[in-house]
Amino acid sequence: MLPKLFQIGDFFLPTYGLLVAAAFLTALWLAGRLARREGLDPEDVTNLGVYCALSGLAGAKLLMFVFDWSYYAQNPGQIFTLSTLRAGGVFHGGLIVALITAFVYMRKKKLPALKTADVFAPALALGHAIGRLGCFAAGCCWGVACDRPWAVTFTNPDAHSLVGVPLNTPIHPTQLYEAAAELAIFGVLYRLFPKRRHDGQLIGLYLVLYSVARFLVEFLRHHQQANPWGGPLSSTQWIALGLLVPGIYLLRRPGAR
């Protein structure tokens, strides 16, 4: 739709990058606010958010390389190009690496793991919703052909050259589907935050709700890679199913605050 906010010569400011930065800052602000409400050190929580964001970006890129290994193995020089740097990567890869980073950091700072994770759950959902608007602006993560009234048609040649989205073809706005789902998840988590029964409930609910939403949206997304084992499910759907398990465990986990 609008992959370049403005351009001067060869330099341009990507709309995706601007919205991802806005998503990060918004999520960080919200996490700090909720941390203060829970009696946690806002500085430690803010630092945790920064480390998770950096490791998440690396993890998203890493999983992108894994999924597109055949391409990057034949074109290794593309790994270090500006277009690869601008690519968003695979969210689940970022989430997994960020969770590992969070675990290590929280143990080091002696932060209560589940309470801290609950603080980040609404912030993660809100930040992801804003970030998906960046995907829509860039054209990445596009959907399959669609004949519904709400289908979108990309016509900007920059979107096609940057991310490969097909032009002049009505497709499902899967980016907006996911943004709407994440915004709804944020609303549920934020309202439930002061009413949760035990630590870990919110992060568990986030993992369950997001995994279900992503699993369903994936059926409408265009996949450049073949499904693993030739089955009906994409790699991302298998990851979503994997994250569903700890989410259910955390929801059912008994315990007092």
Secondary structure, DSSP 8 states (H G I E B T S, - for coil): --SEEEEETTEEEEHHHHHHHHHHHHHHHHHHHHHHHTT--HHHHHHHHHHHHHHHHHHHHHHHHHHTHHHHHH-GGGGGSHHHHHS---HHHHHHHHHHHHHHHHHHHT--HHHHHHHHHHHHHHHHHHHHHHHHHHT-S-B-B--STT-B----HHHHHHH---SS--B--HHHHHHHHHHHHHHHHHHHGGG-SSTTHHHHHHHHHHHHHHHHHGGGB--SS--GGG-SS-HHHHHHHHHHHHHHHHHH-----
